[in-house]
Amino acid sequence: MDFKSLIQKKRDGFALTKEEIEFFAFSAANETVPDYQLSAMLMAIFFNSLNEEETLWLTDAMARSGDMADLSGIDGIKGDKHSTGGVGDKTTLIVAPVVASCGVRMAKMSGRGLGHTGGTVDKLESIPNFRTSLATEEFADIVNKCGLCVAGQSGRLCPADKKLYGLRDVTATVDNMPLIASSIMSKKLAGGADCIVLDVKCGSGAFMKDEESAAKLAEKMVEIGRGAGRKIAALITDMDRPLGKNIGNSLEVIEAVETLKGNGPEDLTEISVLLSAKLLELAGKGTFEECKALAKSKIDDGSALRKLAEMVKLQGGDENYILNTEFFPRARCSRKVIAPETGYISSMNTEGVGSVCVSLGAGRQKKEDSVDASAGIIIEKKTGDYVEKGETLATLFCSDEALFGAAEKQYLGALNFSQSEPERIPLLLRIVE
Ligand code: URA
């Protein structure tokens, strides 16, 4: 099959056949087609989309492009969780150990940062020696040992998505519904879990900016999961403001640990408990309300924090970083962003805030870029907060003072102020089951 003519077919608005979609996915997985042609195809899909059938075929082909995790050797119910991507979204680091502490095995495959959003793999790699690249057998072995493993897409798990994900990150082809649905669901199907909870983010910091498109994406993914025989639900949650206060890799691990100690910000704690409870409910641990209480109890008694430390150790990382986050090196440079006026923060362009974080070094501009583990932002004031002129809005962290000038301007440009208190938006907008 000639790849150039496939690009042309999609560019001209035609649907691809099952064989052509498979050829695209397997060419990406085996790297038999150069990046520029794969990127051109992604852009053609971005503009002309994929229909329902094409999306299902792509999901299935990407899931089969490598090993399908065989979790049959693991006793008990296996759970998984995935977010469509947000700013300050470190819920996996909380939900996975909470759910594992309740006896549901968490076999979780995560990604790196994508566009303006962070990725769990980059966050975990801020812990020295932590390994996210695991062979399928070791992945299953660690879940068996401690009930929990968070791995990246190492060599043979969904290599097609791994390749395309990296290209989408740097070719402005992320925010496309069929590409997001197939990317997430291929990993979830290959990951082998029985129960899956999806966190579909909605708002200025999400890829889906409004509730209707978030709901459509959620329905599409729930349908794919159900079709594959999995128990699945999606929570549509607000991403019109960053989640929690810390954005950036090690800063987010630190905040997740604080949340597991019961000292986390309210919004992050609430979303993490809701996601955990939905997954526990799918796994048959009780009603949603009972599961919320169960999830909270695992934070209160410290068992979820111990579980995270155990997983870090088994994946080669230094668990002392979890037990005492003072071990994380601090960024070389910091700069306070000061309120230019008095009033309420009426809204935040959350994608803009995420982009500031990327420009400070916490994310990638090019595929081969490495990330700066300690770069990021600690937010002091968010949407709805009243601020006095001269108060600190946020602190920026990075390794190069020269980055602050533009970053500070961009951060202030992402905030809007008003004299009246803005309406509070609930964190949980909808549940799709
Ligand atoms: N998370 C993924 O794994 N893929 C996407 O496309 C978006 C978020």
Residues whose N, C-alpha, C, O or C-beta is under 5 A from the ligand:
A	BS01	URA	S83 T84 G85 G111 L179 I180 S183 I184
